[in-house]
Amino acid sequence: MPKPKANKPKNAVLVALGAVVRQKRKAAGYTQEAFGMAAGIDRSHMGGIERGEHNLTMLNILKIVQALNMTVDEFFKGYNEQLVNVLKAQTGVADDFDN
């Protein structure tokens, strides 16, 4: 019988990136399913991205950016702030990232 997976903390970088994807998707008025179709990424995989469970390839990041009709620079605006928030929530420490 397989061992149940331990609940280890999610990678803060991936959680922050997923939060940015979710925020920008909702701001664009997409449902998760419609956004997955627009980006060419399966809805369940998109859900995992938004939860910080998947390490995105550059190709998938570019698909997401294109579906949002924005530049890579526009997409990543606010990412550092999200990362700081996730790190603070997970560890209570994020001074190295504060600007």
C-alpha positions, -999 to 999 in steps of 0.1 A, spaced: 0 0 0 15 34 -10 25 58 18 4 89 21 22 121 11 33 143 39 19 178 39 51 197 31 49 234 26 45 245 -10 73 263 -28 68 300 -21 79 310 -56 53 287 -72 26 298 -48 33 335 -56 33 328 -93 0 309 -90 -15 338 -71 -4 362 -99 -19 339 -125 -52 337 -106 -53 375 -100 -47 384 -136 -71 357 -149 -99 370 -127 -91 406 -136 -95 396 -173 -129 381 -165 -120 345 -173 -133 314 -156 -105 288 -149 -119 266 -176 -122 293 -203 -87 306 -194 -73 271 -197 -88 268 -232 -76 303 -242 -40 294 -230 -41 259 -244 -36 244 -209 -59 218 -194 -82 233 -167 -71 209 -140 -34 217 -148 -43 254 -146 -59 248 -112 -27 232 -100 -7 262 -114 -29 286 -95 -24 266 -63 13 266 -67 15 228 -73 32 229 -108 66 243 -118 58 261 -150 79 259 -181 87 291 -199 65 279 -227 35 277 -204 43 311 -189 43 326 -224 10 308 -232 -6 324 -201 8 358 -209 -5 356 -245 -39 345 -233 -40 375 -210 -30 398 -240 -2 414 -220 36 416 -221 58 395 -199 68 427 -180 31 435 -174 24 400 -162 52 400 -136 43 434 -122 33 427 -86 50 393 -85 77 403 -59 49 417 -36 31 384 -39 63 364 -31 69 385 0 33 379 11 37 342 6 70 340 24 57 360 53 27 337 56 48 306 54 77 316 76 70 350 91 102 362 75 107 379 42 130 408 49 155 398 22 128 404 -5 113 436 9 121 467 -12 
